[in-house]
Amino acid sequence: MISISSAKGIAYKDSFKYDWRAKDTLAISHTLLSHQISIYQEIIGPNLKLEEKELNIRVYQNPENKFYCTGLVSSIGRTPILHGFSSWGSPYSELKITIACTNCKIELNGGSLRVYTPRDSFSNDGNFIDPPCTTQIDDLTEGIEGCSDFFIEALMRQEIFSKKSLLRSLWIGEQCLNAVVIHNSNSKGQSMSDR
């Protein structure tokens, strides 16, 4: 299973009601959830094509402030299973990726990577306990600046980007724009394409 989550409480700032994200019902989907689907795609292998029916994408309206500020994505019929959560209406939580494998758990939290193994770790009483951290690597990422620099430098060198990568990004964007919206008063939800 691959779990990806991130959150920050910007939907509770006074200025959020004037923000473009507050005016776009699907903003949480085509911003944060699209990144999570892209990360999942990279982990399972960029050559394995996801199908539309394999993703379940939902955007939820916050009953308190009426903004559509929470999104969930999960995979259906695909292993490893994806569970993604993003919110602008909860306390800050740095991007965290957890991969649960047969014999280990891998966590990427911010710029730190940790591997916990073996699965069969027991207390003195013979009960399962969290496996010990066997590998830890810190300061892995440059953040968004590194990605932006790479993109700008490639443009300046007039490099050609992968058509396959572009088509995959467009497909992910299309799926996010077709997310099912769960309104505060409508627990069943409605796909934006159904309107």
Buried (B, 14 or more C-beta within 10 A) or exposed (E): EBBBBBBBBBBBEEEBEEBEBBEEBBBBBBBBBBBBBBBBBEBBEEEEEBEEEBBEBBBBBBEEBEBBBBBBBBBEEBEBBBBBBBBBBBEEBEBBBBBBEEEBBBBBBEBBBBBBBEEEEEEEEEEEEEBEEEEEEEEEBEEEEEEEEEEEEEEEEEEEEEEEEEEBBEBBBEBBBBBBBBBEEEEEBEEBEEE
